[in-house]
Amino acid sequence: MRALRFDGSLRFVSDAPRSLREGEALVQVLRAGICNTDLEIVKGYAGFYGTLGHEFVGRVVESPDQNLLGRRVVGEINAGCDACARCRAGDARHCPQRTVLGIKDRDGAFADYLSLPTGNLIEVPEAIADEEAVFVEPLAAAANILEQISLSASTQVAVIGDGKLAQLICRVLAQTGCALTIIGKHREKLALLADTGTRRLWLTVAGNDPLEVLRWLEEQALNQSFDVVVEASGSATGLPMAIRLTRPCGTIVMKSTYHGQTATDLSQVVVNELRIVGSRCGRFSPAIDLLAGRAVDVRSLISHEFAIEDGLAAFAQAAATATMKVLLRFS
């Protein structure tokens, strides 16, 4: 089968084996999305070798659960062991033995077919088109923030970053009515949020010099201005920025994944008694409800679509600064 494989370099292959794990369902992929985590994996993040991709919509072609056959589905990307305390509680996202689609010990969605446990698959309502359904996984990650913290109309919230995930986070958090500000480096990306009521601040700093970024925050009088700061920049400057932006006793939500180390002074976390919350995968049902109810627009975030055979060009396009979401199409 056709696939995008990473073995130290990214390659398109036409003869990848179609593997179906015992007791799992085989899903024919219809569309898949390239996200920042995929781009970081090809730089060395997570140490993963194999078929990339974890954002997808597909159709079930083989399954031990006959009710799933022919169904259009999306899939929770974490597959647990079914035996540990986390799995028995119904949450495989933190199973110590989990595999993760296209990220950890499990081939992913940039292929004609993928394998997942039947319990990971969720049927997609007809009201959601394929190109929208691809966004269920990252939209669920954005909505997971609301499972971890409470927001109200009086909560001052800042989102650092204006890329794919930051855009979805802003659209989700805007549903709460909180006082929302996004800080980004790209005016054209900030403009995509014009209809959300979000305050948009253009970070006019060239490069990623932390001192320049912190100087800009001081010039804008933004230090300690927010109760909650969501770091979704995918940059090493994100955490130092978040620490400066957060009020004493406030909360920082970390959403970035990137290959590299962050060097920052954590003394202000102690002095200001800040809470740092890691935030990763979310449950799919809230994301599906947002899409089916037209509460969140994702179509405006699609920049390009490529056939799987042009996957290398798709990755190059996805890495371009001005690009938002790039989709891969399977026929």
C-alpha positions in Angstrom: 0.0 0.0 0.0 1.0 3.6 -0.3 2.5 5.3 2.8 4.7 8.1 4.0 7.4 6.4 6.1 10.1 8.0 8.3 13.3 6.1 9.0 15.6 9.0 9.6 14.4 10.6 6.4 10.8 10.9 5.1 10.0 8.7 2.1 6.9 7.9 0.0 6.6 4.2 -0.6 4.1 2.3 -2.7 4.8 -1.2 -1.2 4.3 -0.7 2.6 2.8 -3.8 4.2 -0.9 -3.6 5.1 -0.8 -4.6 8.8 -3.9 -5.5 10.8 -3.2 -6.1 14.5 -5.0 -9.0 16.1 -8.5 -8.1 17.4 -8.4 -4.6 15.8 -10.3 -3.0 13.0 -8.8 -2.1 9.6 -9.6 1.4 8.4 -9.3 2.7 4.9 -8.0 6.3 5.2 -9.9 8.9 3.2 -8.3 12.1 4.4 -5.4 12.9 6.8 -3.9 16.1 8.2 -0.3 17.1 8.8 0.2 18.7 12.2 3.1 20.3 13.9 3.9 17.1 15.8 4.5 15.3 12.4 6.9 18.1 11.4 8.7 17.8 14.7 9.0 14.0 14.4 11.0 14.3 11.2 13.4 16.5 13.1 13.8 13.8 15.8 11.0 14.4 18.2 9.7 11.3 20.0 12.3 9.0 18.3 9.6 7.5 16.1 10.3 5.4 13.0 7.4 4.2 10.8 4.3 5.5 9.1 3.5 9.0 10.3 0.1 10.6 10.9 -2.6 10.7 13.5 -5.3 13.1 12.3 -7.6 11.2 9.9 -11.0 10.2 8.8 -11.6 6.8 7.2 -14.0 3.9 6.5 -13.9 0.6 8.4 -13.3 -2.3 6.0 -12.6 -5.1 8.4 -13.6 -5.4 12.0 -14.4 -7.9 14.8 -17.4 -5.7 15.5 -19.6 -6.2 12.5 -21.6 -3.0 13.4 -18.6 -0.9 12.4 -18.2 -2.3 8.9 -18.7 0.5 6.3 -18.9 3.2 8.9 -17.0 6.5 8.4 -14.9 7.0 11.6 -12.3 9.0 13.3 -10.0 7.4 15.9 -8.6 8.1 19.4 -4.9 7.9 18.8 -3.9 6.3 22.2 -4.2 2.5 22.3 -3.9 1.2 25.9 -3.0 -2.2 27.4 -6.6 -2.7 28.8 -5.1 -4.0 32.0 -3.6 -1.1 34.0 -5.5 1.2 36.4 -5.7 4.0 33.7 -7.2 1.7 31.1 -9.7 0.1 33.6 -10.8 3.6 34.4 -11.6 4.2 30.7 -8.7 6.5 29.9 -5.9 5.0 27.8 -4.3 8.4 27.2 -1.8 7.9 30.0 -1.5 4.1 30.0 2.2 3.4 30.6 2.2 0.7 27.9 0.2 2.6 25.3 1.0 2.9 21.7 0.1 6.1 19.9 -0.9 6.3 16.2 1.9 7.6 14.1 3.9 8.8 17.2 4.8 5.8 19.4 5.2 2.1 18.5 2.2 2.1 16.0 2.1 2.9 12.3 0.0 5.9 11.5 -2.6 7.4 9.2 -0.4 8.6 6.2 -1.2 5.3 4.5 -4.0 3.7 2.6 -4.9 1.6 5.7 -4.4 1.8 9.4 -5.2 -0.5 12.4 -6.8 0.6 15.6 -8.8 -1.1 18.4 -12.6 -1.0 17.8 -13.1 0.9 21.0 -10.9 3.7 19.7 -13.2 4.3 16.7 -16.0 6.9 16.7 -18.6 7.2 13.9 -18.6 10.6 12.2 -22.1 12.2 11.6 -23.1 12.8 8.0 -23.2 16.6 8.8 -19.4 16.6 9.0 -17.5 16.5 5.7 -14.3 14.5 5.4 -12.1 17.6 5.3 -13.8 18.8 8.5 -13.6 15.4 10.3 -9.8 15.5 9.9 -9.8 18.2 12.5 -11.5 16.1 15.2 -8.3 15.0 16.9 -6.6 18.5 17.1 -9.9 20.1 18.0 -10.3 17.5 20.8 -6.8 18.5 22.0 -7.9 22.1 22.1 -11.2 21.3 24.0 -9.2 19.3 26.5 -8.1 22.6 28.1 -11.7 23.1 29.3 -11.6 19.7 31.1 -8.5 20.8 33.0 -9.4 24.4 33.9 -12.5 26.6 34.4 -13.0 29.8 32.5 -15.7 32.5 32.9 -16.5 35.8 31.3 -14.2 37.6 33.7 -11.2 35.4 33.1 -8.4 37.1 31.2 -6.8 34.5 28.9 -3.9 34.8 26.5 -3.0 32.3 23.8 0.7 32.4 22.6 1.0 31.3 18.9 -1.1 31.7 15.8 -0.6 28.4 14.1 -3.0 25.5 13.5 -3.5 24.4 17.1 -3.5 27.9 18.5 -6.3 28.8 16.0 -8.4 25.9 17.2 -7.7 26.7 20.9 -8.9 30.3 20.3 -12.1 29.1 18.6 -12.9 26.7 21.5 -12.1 29.1 24.3 -14.1 31.8 22.6 -17.2 29.6 23.3 -16.8 30.3 27.0 -17.1 34.1 26.7 -13.8 34.6 28.4 -11.7 37.8 27.7 -9.4 36.3 25.1 -6.2 37.6 23.5 -4.0 35.9 21.0 -0.4 36.9 20.5 1.2 35.8 17.2 3.9 36.7 14.7 1.9 36.5 11.5 -0.7 39.1 10.6 -2.4 36.9 8.0 -2.9 34.2 10.5 -4.2 36.5 13.2 -6.7 37.9 10.6 -8.3 34.4 10.5 -9.7 35.1 14.0 -11.4 38.4 13.1 -14.9 37.0 13.5 -14.3 35.4 16.9 -14.2 38.5 19.1 -10.6 37.7 20.0 -8.2 40.5 20.7 -5.2 40.0 18.3 -1.7 41.3 19.1 1.0 41.1 16.4 4.3 40.2 18.0 6.7 42.3 16.0 10.0 40.5 16.9 12.2 39.0 14.2 13.6 35.6 15.1 13.4 33.8 18.4 15.6 35.8 20.7 14.0 35.4 24.1 15.3 38.7 25.3 13.8 40.5 22.4 10.4 38.8 23.0 10.5 39.7 26.7 11.4 43.3 25.8 8.4 43.5 23.5 6.1 42.3 26.3 7.4 45.0 28.6 6.9 47.7 25.9 3.3 46.5 25.4 2.6 46.6 29.2 1.6 42.9 29.0 3.6 41.5 31.9 1.4 39.8 34.5 -1.8 40.7 32.6 -3.5 37.3 32.4 -5.2 34.8 34.7 -4.6 32.0 32.2 -1.9 31.7 29.5 -2.0 28.9 26.9 1.4 28.3 25.3 0.8 26.9 21.8 3.6 28.6 19.9 5.7 25.5 19.2 8.7 27.6 20.1 11.3 27.6 22.8 10.4 31.2 23.6 6.9 30.2 24.5 7.4 29.2 28.1 9.5 32.3 29.1 6.8 34.4 27.5 4.0 32.6 29.4 5.7 33.1 32.7 6.0 36.8 32.1 2.4 37.1 31.0 0.8 35.3 33.9 -0.5 37.0 37.0 0.5 35.7 40.4 -1.4 32.6 41.3 -2.4 32.2 37.7 -2.2 29.2 35.4 0.0 28.3 32.4 -1.3 25.6 30.0 1.4 24.0 28.0 0.3 22.7 24.6 3.5 22.8 22.5 5.4 19.8 21.3 8.8 20.3 19.6 12.2 18.8 19.2 14.6 20.7 21.4 15.2 22.0 24.9 13.7 25.0 26.6 16.1 27.1 28.8 14.3 29.5 31.1 14.4 30.9 34.6 11.8 29.2 36.7 12.2 31.3 39.8 9.2 33.4 38.9 7.1 30.3 38.8 7.9 29.8 42.5 7.8 33.5 43.5 4.5 34.1 41.8 3.1 30.7 42.7 2.1 29.8 39.2 0.5 26.6 38.2 1.8 24.8 35.1 -0.6 22.4 33.5 0.5 20.0 30.7 -2.3 19.4 28.2 -2.2 16.8 25.4 -5.0 14.7 23.9 -8.7 15.3 24.5 -11.8 13.2 24.2 -13.4 13.2 20.7 -17.1 13.6 21.6 -16.9 17.3 22.5 -15.0 18.0 19.3 -17.5 16.2 17.1 -20.3 18.1 18.8 -18.6 21.4 18.0 -18.2 20.5 14.4 -21.7 19.0 13.9 -23.2 22.1 15.6 -21.2 24.5 13.4 -19.9 26.1 16.5 -16.3 26.1 15.2 -15.3 26.8 11.6 -12.3 24.8 10.4 -12.6 25.1 6.7 -10.9 28.5 6.7 -7.8 26.8 8.2 -7.2 24.5 5.2 -4.4 25.9 3.1 -3.7 23.1 0.7 -4.6 19.5 -0.2 -2.2 17.0 -1.8 -2.6 13.4 -3.1 -0.7 10.9 -0.9 1.8 10.4 -3.8 2.8 14.0 -3.4 3.3 13.6 0.4 6.9 15.0 0.4 5.7 18.2 -1.3 2.8 18.3 1.2 5.3 18.2 4.1 7.4 20.9 2.5 4.3 23.1 2.2 3.2 22.3 5.7 6.5 23.6 7.0 6.2 26.9 5.3 5.6 29.8 7.6 2.4 31.1 6.0 0.8 27.7 5.7 -2.1 26.5 8.0 -3.5 23.0 7.6 -2.3 20.7 4.8 -4.5 17.7 4.0 -3.5 14.4 2.3 -6.1 12.9 0.0 -6.5 9.1 -0.6 -8.4 7.8 -3.6 
